[in-house]
């Protein structure tokens, strides 16, 4: 593989308003990272009643871990991958083909998001990528960074009307119950694709249903320990009520399902 170099681009986008310059970096693997500005947002769900009305069986699906909604400050900008990690990039770095065989057999296999990735597998990929790249350090986003980026300025249940969710996300209503090529739906206001749907995305944090608190939090990192890691965003297999920025789920870090993937943060060394 050729030597890693950091390529910086300014792309016209509607981030921060029409005509604002959206900064991205690209590494030789073709991974594009979008600069997410520092800022403040409301993490969690303020309208729990509205969220519960979407759930077919409210008694069987508790979402109290999305409350209380609380203000969070992200003090520094960060670069988040524009898409979920693809099978093509995984294969370039790791040389293996995890997940269902069928996902690797189509013409578009390299553009599909990596599926059936455990949190532990994500860490092994990150370690390998960090050994290859002398310019950038890679990691999973925190849960707060992920939700901030997924909301892209919105405080509603979703950053788009529910009847337009299919324009932005792959989920059970439009996916044919199969992962779809990344960036084949619309991007959110930060220029990020598939923050909702396609595959669930692991984040760095341990899960605790009581971790949210009142007051302002600054760059929260989540609990110091736990039994499960958080995953966010929903997947191609999910009904729409699970495909929301604030919806939280978690599994032990060794868990592998055919709906689990991740995206990375890049930080200059």
C-alpha positions as CSV (number, residue, x, y, z in Angstrom):
1,X,0.0,0.0,0.0
2,X,1.3,3.5,-0.8
3,X,2.4,5.7,2.0
4,X,-0.4,7.5,3.9
5,X,-0.8,11.2,3.4
6,X,-3.4,13.6,4.6
7,X,-5.5,15.3,1.9
8,X,-7.5,18.4,2.9
9,X,-10.5,19.6,0.9
10,X,-13.0,22.4,1.2
11,X,-16.4,21.4,-0.3
12,X,-19.3,23.8,-0.7
13,X,-22.2,22.6,1.4
14,X,-25.1,23.9,3.5
15,X,-23.3,23.2,6.8
16,X,-23.8,26.4,8.8
17,X,-25.8,28.0,6.1
18,X,-25.7,28.3,2.3
19,X,-22.3,28.7,0.8
20,X,-20.4,27.7,3.9
21,X,-17.2,25.7,3.3
22,X,-17.4,22.1,4.5
23,X,-13.9,20.8,5.3
24,X,-13.1,17.2,4.7
25,X,-9.9,15.0,4.8
26,X,-9.3,11.9,2.8
27,X,-6.7,9.2,3.4
28,X,-5.3,6.9,0.7
29,X,-7.9,4.2,1.5
30,X,-10.5,6.6,0.2
31,X,-12.0,7.2,3.6
32,X,-13.5,10.7,3.8
33,X,-13.8,12.5,7.1
34,X,-16.0,15.5,7.6
35,X,-15.2,18.3,10.1
36,X,-17.9,18.5,12.7
37,X,-17.8,21.9,14.4
38,X,-17.7,22.3,18.1
39,X,-21.1,23.2,19.6
40,X,-23.9,22.6,22.1
41,X,-27.0,20.4,21.8
42,X,-29.7,18.6,23.7
43,X,-28.8,14.9,24.1
44,X,-31.6,12.5,24.7
45,X,-35.3,12.7,24.1
46,X,-37.4,15.7,25.3
47,X,-40.6,14.3,23.8
48,X,-40.6,10.8,25.3
49,X,-44.4,10.6,25.0
50,X,-44.1,11.3,21.2
51,X,-41.4,8.6,20.9
52,X,-43.5,6.1,22.8
53,X,-46.5,6.7,20.5
54,X,-44.4,5.4,17.6
55,X,-43.7,2.1,19.4
56,X,-46.1,-0.7,18.5
57,X,-46.0,-2.2,21.9
58,X,-44.9,0.5,24.4
59,X,-45.0,-1.8,27.4
60,X,-42.4,-4.2,25.9
61,X,-39.9,-1.5,24.6
62,X,-38.8,0.8,27.3
63,X,-37.0,4.0,26.2
64,X,-36.5,5.6,29.6
65,X,-32.7,5.5,29.0
66,X,-33.1,8.4,26.6
67,X,-34.1,10.7,29.5
68,X,-33.6,13.1,31.0
69,X,-32.7,15.2,28.0
70,X,-29.7,17.3,28.9
71,X,-27.4,19.9,27.4
72,X,-24.1,18.7,26.2
73,X,-21.1,20.8,25.0
74,X,-18.7,19.5,22.4
75,X,-15.7,21.7,23.0
76,X,-13.6,20.8,20.0
77,X,-14.3,20.1,16.4
78,X,-13.7,16.5,15.2
79,X,-13.5,14.7,11.9
80,X,-16.1,11.9,11.6
81,X,-16.2,9.5,8.7
82,X,-18.6,10.5,6.0
83,X,-19.9,6.9,5.8
84,X,-20.0,3.8,7.8
85,X,-16.8,1.6,7.3
86,X,-17.2,-0.3,4.0
87,X,-16.4,-3.9,3.3
88,X,-13.9,-2.6,0.7
89,X,-11.9,-0.7,3.3
90,X,-12.0,-3.5,5.8
91,X,-10.7,-5.9,3.2
92,X,-7.9,-3.6,2.2
93,X,-6.7,-3.4,5.9
94,X,-7.6,-6.7,7.4
95,X,-7.7,-9.1,4.3
96,X,-10.7,-11.0,5.6
97,X,-14.4,-11.1,4.7
98,X,-16.5,-11.3,7.9
99,X,-20.2,-11.5,7.9
100,X,-22.7,-13.3,5.7
101,X,-21.1,-14.6,2.5
102,X,-24.0,-13.2,0.4
103,X,-22.9,-9.6,1.4
104,X,-19.6,-10.2,-0.4
105,X,-20.9,-11.7,-3.6
106,X,-22.6,-8.8,-5.4
107,X,-21.0,-6.4,-7.7
108,X,-21.4,-3.6,-5.1
109,X,-19.8,-5.6,-2.3
110,X,-17.0,-3.1,-1.7
111,X,-19.5,-0.3,-1.1
112,X,-21.6,-2.1,1.4
113,X,-21.1,-1.2,5.0
114,X,-19.2,-3.8,7.0
115,X,-21.7,-5.9,8.8
116,X,-21.4,-8.5,11.6
117,X,-18.6,-6.5,13.3
118,X,-18.3,-6.8,17.0
119,X,-17.0,-3.9,19.1
120,X,-13.8,-6.0,19.6
121,X,-13.4,-6.4,15.9
122,X,-13.7,-2.6,15.5
123,X,-10.9,-2.2,18.0
124,X,-8.7,-4.6,16.1
125,X,-9.3,-2.7,12.8
126,X,-8.5,0.6,14.5
127,X,-5.3,-0.8,15.9
128,X,-4.3,-2.0,12.4
129,X,-5.2,1.3,10.8
130,X,-3.3,3.3,13.4
131,X,-0.2,1.3,12.7
132,X,-0.5,2.1,9.0
133,X,-1.1,5.9,9.2
134,X,1.6,8.2,10.6
135,X,-0.6,11.3,10.2
136,X,-3.9,10.5,11.8
137,X,-5.1,8.6,14.9
138,X,-8.4,6.7,14.6
139,X,-11.0,5.8,17.2
140,X,-14.7,5.3,17.6
141,X,-16.8,8.4,18.4
142,X,-18.2,8.8,21.8
143,X,-21.9,8.4,22.3
144,X,-22.3,12.2,22.7
145,X,-20.3,12.9,19.5
146,X,-22.3,10.4,17.6
147,X,-25.7,11.8,18.6
148,X,-24.5,15.4,18.0
149,X,-23.4,14.5,14.5
150,X,-26.6,12.5,13.8
151,X,-28.8,15.4,15.0
152,X,-26.9,17.9,12.8
153,X,-28.6,20.8,14.6
154,X,-32.0,19.2,15.1
155,X,-33.6,18.8,18.6
156,X,-36.6,16.8,17.2
157,X,-37.2,13.1,17.3
158,X,-35.5,13.0,13.9
159,X,-33.6,15.6,11.8
160,X,-36.2,15.2,9.0
161,X,-40.0,14.6,8.9
162,X,-40.8,11.0,9.6
163,X,-42.5,10.7,6.2
164,X,-39.2,11.6,4.6
165,X,-37.1,9.1,6.5
166,X,-36.8,6.8,3.5
167,X,-35.0,9.6,1.6
168,X,-32.2,9.6,4.2
169,X,-32.1,6.1,5.7
170,X,-32.2,2.4,4.8
171,X,-34.5,0.5,7.1
172,X,-37.0,-2.4,6.8
173,X,-39.5,-0.3,4.8
174,X,-37.1,0.3,1.9
175,X,-34.0,-1.9,2.3
176,X,-35.3,-5.3,1.1
177,X,-33.9,-6.4,4.5
178,X,-30.4,-6.2,3.1
179,X,-27.5,-3.7,3.6
180,X,-27.3,-1.1,0.9
181,X,-24.3,0.7,-0.6
182,X,-23.1,3.6,1.6
183,X,-24.0,7.2,0.6
184,X,-26.9,6.0,-1.6
185,X,-29.4,8.0,0.5
186,X,-29.3,11.8,1.2
187,X,-26.8,13.2,3.6
188,X,-27.7,15.0,6.7
189,X,-27.0,18.7,7.3
190,X,-23.4,18.0,8.3
191,X,-22.8,16.1,5.1
192,X,-22.8,12.6,6.7
193,X,-24.5,9.6,5.2
194,X,-26.4,6.7,6.8
195,X,-26.2,8.1,10.4
196,X,-29.6,6.5,10.6
197,X,-30.2,3.0,9.2
198,X,-28.1,0.7,7.1
199,X,-26.1,-0.8,10.0
200,X,-26.0,-0.1,13.7
201,X,-22.9,1.8,14.6
202,X,-20.8,0.9,17.6
203,X,-19.6,3.9,19.7
204,X,-16.9,4.0,22.3
205,X,-19.0,4.2,25.5
206,X,-20.0,1.6,27.9
207,X,-23.7,1.4,28.4
208,X,-25.6,2.5,31.5
209,X,-29.3,3.1,31.4
210,X,-28.9,5.7,34.1
211,X,-26.0,7.6,32.6
212,X,-27.9,10.6,31.6
213,X,-28.3,13.3,34.2
214,X,-29.5,16.9,34.6
215,X,-27.5,19.9,33.9
216,X,-24.8,20.7,31.3
217,X,-22.2,18.0,30.4
218,X,-18.9,18.8,28.7
219,X,-17.4,16.3,26.3
220,X,-18.9,13.3,28.2
221,X,-17.1,10.0,27.8
222,X,-19.7,7.6,29.3
223,X,-19.3,5.2,32.3
224,X,-15.8,4.0,33.3
225,X,-16.8,0.4,33.0
226,X,-19.7,-1.9,32.1
227,X,-20.9,-5.1,30.5
228,X,-22.1,-3.8,27.2
229,X,-21.1,-1.2,24.6
230,X,-23.5,1.2,23.1
231,X,-24.7,1.0,19.5
232,X,-26.6,3.7,17.7
233,X,-28.7,4.6,14.6
234,X,-30.7,1.5,13.7
235,X,-30.2,-0.7,10.7
236,X,-31.6,-2.0,7.4
237,X,-33.5,-4.6,9.5
238,X,-35.2,-2.1,11.9
239,X,-38.7,-0.6,11.9
240,X,-38.8,3.1,11.8
241,X,-39.5,3.7,15.5
242,X,-35.9,2.4,16.2
243,X,-34.3,4.7,13.6
244,X,-33.8,7.9,15.6
245,X,-30.7,9.8,16.8
246,X,-31.5,9.3,20.5
247,X,-32.5,5.7,20.5
248,X,-30.0,3.7,22.5
249,X,-29.1,0.0,22.4
250,X,-26.2,-2.0,23.6
251,X,-24.5,-5.4,23.6
252,X,-21.5,-7.1,25.0
253,X,-18.4,-6.1,23.0
254,X,-17.9,-9.6,21.5
255,X,-21.4,-9.6,20.0
256,X,-21.7,-10.0,16.2
257,X,-24.9,-9.6,14.3
258,X,-25.4,-9.1,10.6
259,X,-26.7,-5.6,11.3
260,X,-23.7,-4.3,13.3
261,X,-21.0,-2.0,11.9
262,X,-19.2,1.2,12.8
263,X,-17.7,4.5,11.6
264,X,-14.5,6.2,12.8
265,X,-13.2,9.5,14.0
266,X,-9.8,10.7,12.7
267,X,-7.6,13.0,14.7
268,X,-4.3,14.5,13.6
269,X,-1.4,13.1,15.5
